[in-house]
């Protein structure tokens, strides 16, 4: 039986796709974004043990040389996450498909679907394929939140794409060098995936975090909305693909990065966000969301 590491499960979310949804956040990401507001999802725990002694309620222990989290004891003070030097969290659990289905069935009556996120969900695409097969039997929709880094045009992902109703793709920045500096990876696959998924009718949303004084937000929004606009027109999409513009916020960002690389970056104002949304609408993308 295959297990995956899960960082957290939100039973009811209205920001991870349409309607009320259960959001499952997998542990582990291939990106290392400077502005990541959930850096504790990047790496898997290496059981260095520094978090064990700091826990005020002894919710962490060492079992067979690994840090084990007792969810019932935990008071969610998050001191363990704050002290971790590995961009990880000991507050994770391993789940099988069967175990996740049990959690889903508890709230099935109250949700429209399931969204998997991370970390980077697609790193577990084989597991998700099996999970989504079962989820669809329950009459729920299946969404994937992804950074778009894997080449989803490869035939090994065919079944994964087939059982996924829609994808939501992050487009960090258009310039490839800037993207590499921001995440540790280039963005060629991201752009190709947006076009590929869009033309398949599988793209629900593209998202860009707007960061003044760090990235060329105008270029990114212009180029990406041009692509999305062409996809909408070519495929005559009645609903249309959403372009979500997200204000950069300092909440959750690693302190050392705030003090170093992001010291001059602030949250954008309403005027800047509205100017960017006008660019998007000018490229025939009517569904623009600012958060």
N, C-alpha and C positions, 0 to 999 in steps of 0.2 A: 504494500500500500504506500502510495507516494504522499508526502507531506510538504507543505510550504510554510514559510514563516510569515505570520501576519502581525503587523504593527498595531492595528486597531480596526474595529468594526463600528461604523455609525449606523444604527438601525434605521434612522429616519433623517434623510438629507434632501433638501430642495435646491441644492446648488451644484449637484453632480449629474446633470441631465434632467430630462423632463419629468415632472411629477415628483411624488414622494418616493425615495429610493433608499435601498440599503447600499452603503458604500464600504467596500472592503479594501483596506490599504495594505499592500504587500511590503515586506521589508526588503530593502536592497535596491540600489539605483546605480546605473552606469555613468550618470552625470554627477558632477560636483558643482552645482550652480552657486555662484557667489551669493546671490540673494535668496537662496533656499530658506523658506520659513519653517520647514520641517526637516532640519539637518539630521535629526535622530533617526530618519528612515533611510539614510544613504547606505550605511554599512551594517553588516550583521555582527552581533556581539562576539568579541574574541575572548570573552571570559577572563579579562585582565583582573577582575575582582575589586577594582577600586571603588565600585558603587556599593558593594555589599555592606561594608562597615558603616557607611553614611546613612543607611536607611533607618529612620527613627522607629519604625514598627517591625523591623526584622522581616520584611516581606521578601527579601532576597537572601538566597542561600547558595552554597556550593554543593552540587550533587554530581558525582562522577566527573569532577574537574570542570563542570560547566555551571554558569550562573543560572539559577532557576527562580522564576518570579511567582509569588503566591498572590494571585489576583484578589482573593478574599481578604487578605491582610492589608493590602495596599490602600493608602489614603490619598494617592495621586498628588503628592507634594512635588514630585518630579525632581527631587534633589539628585537622584541617580542619573537622570538625563543631563542635568546641568554640569555634573562633574565628569561625564564621559568625554574622553579625548579622541574617541574613535568614530564620531558622528553616528552613534548607534543608540540603542536602548535595550535594557534588560527586560523591559515590559512588553515582551512579544510572546506569542504562542504558536505552536505548530498545529496546523489543521490538515486533515484529509478532505477530499471532496465530500465524503459522507458526513463528516462533522460540520462542515460549512453549510451543507444542505439542512441539517437539523436547526441551525441558527436562522437560516432563511425561512424555513417553514413556520417558525414561531411568529414572524411578522408578515407573512405572505399576504394576509387579508388587508393589510394597511399600506402596501407599497405597490408601485407600478413596475418596478424592475430593480436590477442589480447593476451597480457600477463598480468596476475594479480599478484601483489606482495604486499609488505607491508613495515613495519609492518609484520604481518603474515596473508596471504590471506586466508588460509584454515579455520580460525576462522569464516569466513563468507561463508562456503561451500554451504549452502542452497541458499543464494542469488546468488552466483557464478553459481550454477547449472542452475538457471532460466536465468541468463544473457547469459551463454554459449549456452543454447538451442536456443536463439534468434540470437546470433552471428553466429552460424553455418548455420542458414538460409541465412545469408548474404554471405556465401561462404568463411568465414575467419577461420583460424586455432585458436585453443584455448590452451594456455599454462598457467601453474601455477608454480610460483616461491615460494618454501616453505622451512621451516626449518625441515620439516619431523617429527614434534613432535606428531601429531595425528596418531592413529592407523588406517591407511587407509584400513586395512584388514577387519575392522568391516563393516557389511552389510549396515549400515546406510549411508556409503559413496559410495555405488555401482553406483548410478545414477550420482553422482558428477564425479567419475572416468570415467564413460562411455562417458560423454559429454566433457571431457578434452582430448585433443589429446596427450599432453606430459606434464611431470613434470620435473622441475629442482630442485634438492634437495641439500641443504647445509649440508656438513659433517664437523662440526667444529673441532672435535678432537676425536680420537678413544678411549682413556682412559675415562671410564665413570666418575670417580671422577673429572678429569680435565674438562670434559664437564660440569659437574654440577657446578664447581667453575666458569667456564667461562660464563655460560648462566642461571644458576639457575635450570636447568633440566638435567636429565640423557639422554643417547643417545640410549637406547635399541630400542625404536620405530623407530628412524632414520635409524638404520642399517636394521631393518626388512622391513621398507618401501622401502629402496633402492633395496633390494632383491625382494620384492613383485612387485613393479612397473617395475623393470627390466625384470622380467619373464613374465609380462603382455605385454611387448613391449611398455610400457608407459613412460619409463625413457629416457629423452633426454640428461640430463647433471647432473653430480655431481660436486660440487664445494667445495674447501677447501681454506681458507685464511691461508697463511703461515706466522707465527709469530715467529721469532727467540727469544730465551731466555725466552720464556713463555710456548710453547707447544712442544710436541714431534712430530714434523712434519714428520719425517721419518717413525715412526710407523703408523701414520694416513694414509699417502699416500700409504704405502706398503699394509696395511690391506684393505683399500677401493679399491685400484686398483686390488687386488686379487679377490675381490667380483665381480667388474665390468668385469674383464677379463673372469671370469667363466660364467657370464651371456651372454656375447658376444659369447663365444664359444658354450655354451649350446643351445642358440637360433639361432645360425648361423646368427647373425645380420650383414647384408651387410654394413649398414651405421655405426653401432657401437655407443656405448654410449660415450659421450664426458666427459673427466675429465678436469675441468678447475682449474688451480692453480693460486690463486690470491695473489699478494704481499700485505702484510699489509702496510697500509698507515695511517699516523696520521690525515689526513684531516677529519674533522667532529667529531672526537672522543672527548668525554667530557673532558674538561680541568682537572677537579679534578682526573679523572681516569688516564689521561696521566701522571700526577704528582705523582700518587700513584702506582697503580697496574702495569701500563705499562711504568714506568720510564726507564726501561732498554731494552725495546723492540724497535727495529728499523726495517726499511724496509729491506727485504732480498736482497742479491746481485744476479746478474745474474748467477754466478757460482752455488749457492745453488739451485736456481730455476731449472737450467738445470740438476743438479744431481737428483732432485726429479722427473723431467720429465723422466729421464732414468729409474728410478724405475717403473714408471707407464707403460712405453713401454715394459719393461721387463716382465710385467705381462699380456701381450697380449692386452693392451689398446692402440690402435694406435692414437686415436684422443686426443691429449693433447694440451691444450691451456694455455699459460702463459700470464697473464695481470698484 
